[in-house]
Amino acid sequence: MFMDIKDLVKVYYVFGNLSPRGINRHIEEMLEYSGVDMDARVWMGSVLLLSILFGIAGLLFSWVILEITAAGILFLIALACFAFILFTLYIVLHFRVEDRKRRIENVLPDALQLIAANIRAGLTPLAALRTAARPEFGPLEEEIRYVTAKSLGIESFTDALMEMSKRIKSEILERTVALFIVSMRSGGSLAVLLENAADDILEGQELKRQLIAGTNMYIVFIFFAVLIGMPALLSISIEFVELISSLQQLSAGPSFSSEVGLVMGTPLSPDFLFNVSIVTIILTSLTVSMLIGVIHDGKELNGLRYTLYLLVLSIIVFLLMHFYILKALLVTVH
């Protein structure tokens, strides 16, 4: 008999209570920033349960299909699958937070200019803000409606505005809301302040676009090094070792290797180098994607969205170079 939704949520609560309180508080903030209306323990419990299931699936696959019997290796495989799913789902939540922040900051100048125009037309700040709730503003419209609904209740308008800045992980919005509140309390020209704030945000966004355009050439060089340069050099290294090993096998003794300067007591296995190359490509793709995130957005985690593409393309180029291109070139030379 299948469990209903309530029983499943109870199971999620049980697993969610296993995580430390600090982690649950952090997840609660991330869920609020992303606009997801869900209890942090339910989210954490569902993620933990899914990660455990994937860890068990990875262990069974390695044991039954791959016929791996070493307990230590099976444990490491299960742990790796568990950590991969857990980290991936957290990164998905992080991307959702960043995407919501980006969408709000992109429409924030237009919203500020609309609010300023409404105030110049004679509306109160609350009415001007409520009138500025347009569907084209996306998540910002939801937050504006949330603020105006709370301010019409028992909570003050300024407190509702401050709460909105805490529900969105954006320093730009937080500073704008603080200026909005200070201007209302001091009796300044709110419309002029909002227009100047909108102009400053637009200017900052334009400077950011110029900086990104200026660093695009560096990103192109990095992509070339990871996708073409590194796989080619690794393939050449493996081919060189295979060539040396074949020369040593053809020689009558160690004297032949000594005469041509190829003294290798125990040459590295090409299979070992192949495995090392795959691990090198994986680690380099992960590191480079984080570097691109720093160059492009100033945050390492934002670059992890490129990891899968870099990894797949690098491995494809490496396999093509190793099994086809270099073999064809050597045959042509001979």
Order of alpha helices (4+ residues) and beta strands (2+ residues): alpha-alpha-alpha-alpha-alpha-alpha-alpha-alpha-alpha-alpha-alpha-alpha-alpha-alpha
